[in-house]
Amino acid sequence: MSEQHDDDLPIVDAHQHFWDPTRNYHPWLCDEPMIPFRYGDYSAIRRPYLPPHYLADVGCHRVVKTVYVETEWDPRDPVGESAYIHAVAAEYGYPNAVVAQAWLDREDVAEVLAAQARFPLVRSVRHKPRAASSPVEAHRGVPGGMDDCRWREGYALLERHGLHFDLQAPWWHMDAAAELARDFPRTQIIVNHAGLPADRRPEAVAAWRQAMERLAQEPNVAVKLSGLGPGRGLPWRVEDNQPIVGELIAIFGVERCLFASNFPVDSVCADFHTIYSGFMAMVTDLPQQDRRKLFHDNAVRIYRPA
């Protein structure tokens, strides 16, 4: 079998979004004033973004399937988002798997999870647990956090429905995530956006690394190599992000890492080609079969895209 050029590498984009805020209510895309955001001004993405827009951004890269992740749609109607995105998939052929919204500490969580699990493309749910804004402010046991009994009661229902959990939380909460993974070993956790290592000062990166090493001890945890924009007004550069990607592959192993675009959110930082050609440059020294796992096979195994 001949070696495959990376330009032809099949990609399953493991984390991307579609939306139309002119038709549907997303508080952060519709309300004024805009919320504080780690990338700064995001006004450019407060517009419809559907598969034709995404495919235009993809350009020459061979994206064969995508995983849609909930978009902070109107929290009063989480099931409505899944109905909408299934209609999008029926019209365009994308996305091919869905991470749905579910508020794990709400009274209706059992009904919502049961309804979400009935959609044919839903594989996982995401509910961002309560998070502190800095390591200094992080405390265990707060309401809405991963230690909260009510939140965990909702989380425990995921296994019943065969659903994964997409976790978006900063690295200073990964001690709680490690205990969650250990207490619920049959529920797959996929950490979003590399554990959010936004602060790249050496001491902060060292603390992030220690937190991710602890989390990686749990075999039911994988991590997305995504959301690596460096912050307000700064360019997305291989030299800044390669150390993070390299650390995660070393910590979790090739089998538990997935590249993803986070588009259109990360279009605030760089175009799709810059990000994906950058990802490819970061792993050019790995064997071809390992690169394929990172860009395609791991996402297929975890999310089972249709």
Sequence and secondary structure as in RCSB ss.txt:
>XXXX:A:sequence
MSEQHDDDLPIVDAHQHFWDPTRNYHPWLCDEPMIPFRYGDYSAIRRPYLPPHYLADVGCHRVVKTVYVETEWDP
RDPVGESAYIHAVAAEYGYPNAVVAQAWLDREDVAEVLAAQARFPLVRSVRHKPRAASSPVEAHRGVPGGMDDCR
WREGYALLERHGLHFDLQAPWWHMDAAAELARDFPRTQIIVNHAGLPADRRPEAVAAWRQAMERLAQEPNVAVKL
SGLGPGRGLPWRVEDNQPIVGELIAIFGVERCLFASNFPVDSVCADFHTIYSGFMAMVTDLPQQDRRKLFHDNAV
RIYRPA
>XXXX:A:secstr
     GGG  EEEEEE  B TTTS  HHHHSSS    TTS  GGGSS B HHHHHHHHTTS EEEEEEE     T
T HHHHHHHHHHHHHHHS  SEEEEE  TTSTTHHHHHHHHHTSTTEEEEE      SSGGG  TT TTSTT HH
HHHHHHHHHHHT EEEE   GGGHHHHHHHHHHSTTS EEEGGGG     SHHHHHHHHHHHHHHHTSTTEEEEE
     STT    HHHHHHHHHHHHHHH GGGEEE   BTGGGGT  HHHHHHHHHHHTTTS HHHHHIIIIIHHH
HHH   
